[in-house]
Amino acid sequence: MKILVINWQDISNPQAGGAEVHLHEIFKRIVSMGNEVTLFCSSYDGAAKNETIDGINIIRKGSRNLFNFYVSGFCREHLKENDYDIVVDDINKIPFYTPLFIKQPLLAISHHFFGKSIFREAGLISGTYVYLSEKMIDLIYKKTPFTVVSKSTLDEFIERGFDEKFFTIIHNAIDATQFPMKVLNKTAHPTITYFGRLKKYKSVNHVIDAFNLFEKEFADARLNIVGSGDYRPELEKLVAKYGLENKVKFFGFVSDEEKVKLLTESYCVVNPSLKEGWGITNIEANACGTPVISADVPGLRDSVQVDKSGVLYTYGNIEELAEYIKKIINDDEYRARLSSSSIDWAKQFSWDESANKMIELLKSIIDNYFTGNE
């Protein structure tokens, strides 16, 4: 097949997150199966206009803030000159509304809706723009085939009036070869880790708040904050307010090797986000033999097997979060049991399997397009 994918960013973009990992891991495998994949995305400082990464042909145009305004014009011209079998629209933040101008077979990918949660991240004007843009999905994509990454996301679509027959769940996953897939030695001192982007809606401040409640009980306890983002200055101010500079360390962006080392050595990984499409960092922590403590919110609850790979707490309940962390630290037997069973949970998620499901879905959409079936 010859496939055109449209997404805001590619895997090399400094702003890339879980959506880009999902896209890249699946479609580089689709390339390795003998298919041709072209990705059209926004550019960034220092990026080449054209590049090939892991077999995926990347075309970059426009800035991150204005990229959506380039999509329709590019597609009309590019699709005149190139014969693609199918177009994949990866809806991530502002939709591209491809059903309005794509005449080829079309598949949409969705990770989650921001909904009203966008106002926690953006100001009133930007938040309203995103919120209303998402509302238009209900009208424009009503009969478009979709793949979503979790049942929580599927439930959101059904609540918005979509028909479940248009949807297929293809989970985020991991490459097991990049992780130990066993429990290794933890740090001598209790170490708690947050791993992910530092964005306001990720609620990383909740982890710092919880750590502040109990850290005096554990003189050698440490909190690692791994990842980059524009909310870091606010988090650093909070750490200074609590006087935790000697116990909380900001690592910024780290290599894959360093990520695995930090996740493996941790007693637990905390994911306090307000909302996610899935929770790939939860599975990555589990693949390092480390249990997770996650907010019980859409997406994250799908990626946690309660009392096996970790536990769920009520979003925003700092006291409950603190108690779960303390239990992980204090109860060696409990921590060891969760660490061991988290490996079994992580083994269930494979990028190879997700790529195979995606290939079959793409083929069926093409077949149905030419036979006239929904």
N, C-alpha and C positions, 0 to 999 in steps of 0.2 A: 504494500500500500504506500501511497504518497500522502503524507499527513501534514497539514498546516495547523500549528498550535498558536494561540494568542494568549499572552499573559502579561501582566504589568512588568515583571522582572524575570531575569534568568538567574541561574544558580550562582553566578559570579558577582552579582550585584551586592554591594555592601548592605543593602536593605532586605536581602533575601531572607525568607523565613520558612516555616513549615510547608506552605503552599508550593514554594519553589523546590524544596526537597522532594515532595511528593511528585511533582511534575517531572523533575529531572531523573529521579530514580526509576520511574516507570517507563518514561519514553526513551531513555538510553538503552533499556533492555529491549524495547520494541525495535529500535534501530539494529541491535545485535541480532534480531530475528530475521533481518533482511529487508526491513522497511525503511523508507526515507522520511525523516522528520525535520521540518523547518519550524523554528520558533520565532515569532515576531514579538518584540518587547521593547520597553523603554531603554534609553541609554543612561549612562552615568559618567562622571568625570574620569577621563583616562580610558574609557572603553572603546574598542574598535567598532566600526559600523557593522562589520561582518566578522563572524568568528565561528569556529566549529569546536564544540566541547563534547567529548564522549560520543562523537558521531552525530550530534544534533547541530544542524545548521542554524545559526542565530543571526537574525537581522534586527538591528537596534535603530530606533528613531524616536526623537522627542525626549523631553525630560519626564521624570516620574510624575510630576504634577499635571502635565498636559498630554500625556501619552494617549489617553482615550480619544482625544480629538483627532488623532492621526489614523485610528484604526479603520474606519469605514472607507476613507479614501485609499489607503494602502491596499486593503483587501480587494476593492473593485479593480484597481490597476493590476495588482499582483496575480489575482485569479484569472484575469484575461490572458496573461502571458504564461501561466503555469497551470497544468492540469492536475489538481489534487483530487484524491478520492473522498476525502472527508476533512472537515474543519473542526478543531476542538477549541472551544471558548472556555478558558479557565477564569471563572468569575471570582474575583478577589478584590474586594473594596468596591470601586465604581464599576458597574457593568458596562459592557461594550454594546449591548443590544444587537448582537449579530443576527438574530432571526429577521431583522428588518432589511438586511442587505446581503446575507449569505444565501445563495441558491443551491449550493452543494449540500450533501448530507452533513449534518451538524450534531455535535455532542457538546453539552455544557458540563463543566465540572464545578461543584460548589463545596466549599469547606464549612461555611456557616454564614448566617446573616449577622451583621452587627446590630441591627435593630436600634432600639433606644440606648443600648450600651455605648454607641458611638459618642454620645454626649459626655461620657466619662473620659474619653480620650481627646476629643476635639472640642473646639469652641462652638458657640451657637450657630454661627454662619456655616462653618465647614461641616459641623455635625448634621445640620439640616440638609445640606447638599447631599451628603452620603445617605442619610435616612430616606429622603425622597427618591434618590436614584435607585435604592433597593426596592422601594415600593413599585417602581415601574417594571421590575422583574415579573410581578404577578400578572401583568397584562401582556408583556412582550414574549416571555418564555413559556407560556402556559402549556404548549404542546411540544416543547423541545425535549428530546431525550436527555436525561441527566445521570451523572454518577456523583454520589456523595460519599463522604468519608466515614460517616457514622449514622447510627439510627437516630440520634438526637437531631442531626441535620435533616434527615428524612422527615421526622416528626414536625419540624418547623415548616417544611414545604407543605405537608398535608394540612397543617393548621391554617396555612395561607390559601387553601383551596385548590392545591395541585392534586392531580390524579397519581396515585402510587404506581400505576402501571408504567409510567414513564421513567421510573427511577431504579438504579442499581447501586448497591453499596459496594465500594471497593476501598478497603481500609488503607490508611497509612501503615507503614511497616518499617522494617530494619533490614540491613544487610548483616546477617549473623557473623560473617567473617571479620567484621570490623569491631566486634565486641567479644569480651572474654567468655560470655555465656556460662559463667560459673561464679561462685562466691569466692572472693579473694580477701586478703587481709584489709581490715579497716584501719583508719588512723588510730594512734594510741589515745588521742583525745577525741571526745565526741564532736563530730563534724556534720553540720547540717548544710545542705546545698540547695540554692536556687539556680536553675539553668534555663536560660531563654532570653528573649529580647527584653530590654528595659523600657517598657511602654506603660503608660498610666493605667490602661485597662487590665494589664497583667497583674496589678495589685501587689507588686513585690514589697511594698511598704508593710503589708500585712505580716510577711515573714519576719521583718525587722521588729515590728511591734510585738509579735509573739516571742521572739528570741529575747527581747528586753524583759519580758515577764518572768523568765525563769533562769536567765544566764547566771545570776548570782549563786544559784544552787549548784552550778557546775563551773568551778573556777577555770577549768581548762577547755570549756566548750568553745567551738568556733562556728562562724557562719560564713560560707563562701557564696558570693554572688557572681555567677559566671554568665557573661553575655554583655552586649552593648545596646545602646539606645538613648533616645533623647530625654528619658526620665531619670537618668543616672544622677545629675546634679541634685535633684530633689531627694533622692534616696541617700546621697552622701550627707546632705543637711540633716536628715532624720537620724542617721548614725551618729553624727556629731552631737545632736541634741540629747541623745541618750548616753553619750560618752562611751560609745562602743568601738571607737577607732582601733583599739588593740585586739578586738575580737571578731570584727567583720572585715573581710577582704574582698575588694572588687577586682576581678580578674580581667574584665573586658572580653573582647573576642579571643578565643583560644583555638588552637589546632585540634583536629579530630583526635590525635594521640593524647593531647593534654586533657581534652574533654573526657575521654574514656578513663584516664587515670583519676581525675577528680570525682567522677561519678562512682567509680569502683571503690574508692577509699571512704566514701561518705557513709554515715549511719543511715541517712535517709535523704531523699530529694523532695522538696516541697513545691507544689504547683498551685498557687493561690489565685489564678486568673479568674476574671469575671465570666469569661466565655471563650470557648475554643471550638474548632471544628472536630478535633479529635484529641490530641495530646501525645504527639510523637515522642516528646521528651520523657514522658512517663515510661514508655516502652523501652527507650534507650537506657534509662536508669535501671529498669528491671533486667535488661540484658547484661548489665554490669553487676548483677547480684545485689542490687540496692532497692529496697522498697520505697514507695512513694506515699506522700500524704497530699491528697488533692482536694480542692474545693469541689463540692458536689454540684456541678453546673453542667449544662449541655456540652457534650464533647468530651470533657474530662472524665465524666462518669462512665463513658463508654470504654475508656482506655484503662480503667482500673478494675481488677477483679478483687472485690472487697474481702479482706482478711486472707488474701492469697498473695496478690502483688502489692498490696498496700491498703490504705483506708481512705475514706471520704469524710470531710467535715463540712459543716454548714458555712457557705461562703460568708466571709466577713466576721465570723465568730472567732475573734482572736484568742479568747480563753480556751475554746475547744481545740483550736489548732495547737496552742501551747501545751495542752495536756497530752495530745497525741505525740508530739515531739518528745516530751519528757518520758512517756512510756517507752518509746523506741530507745531512748538513751538508757533508761533504768533497767529494762527487762531484757537481759541478754538472750534468754530462750525465745521470747517473742520476736525479737529482732532477727535472730538466726532462722526461725521458721519462715518469716516473711521473705527474708533474703533468698532462701532456698527455693520457695515456691514461686517467687517472682521470675525465676529463670524459665520455669515451665510455661508461664503465661507469655513471656516474650517470644518463645519458640513458635508460637502460633501465628506470628506476623512476619511474612516474607515478601520482599519486593518482587521476587520472581513470580510468586503466586498472583500478586496484584497485577503485574504486567500481563500475565496470561489471561486474567479476567478482562483486562482492558482491551486486549487484542480481540477477544471473542465478542465483546460489546461493540467495538468499532465495526467489525465484520457484519454483525447482525443489523446495525443501523444502516449500513450501506445496502445490504440485501433488502431490507424493508423499504428503503427509499425508492429503489428501482422496481419493487413489486407493488408499491402503493399501500403496504400494510403499515399500521401504527405500531 
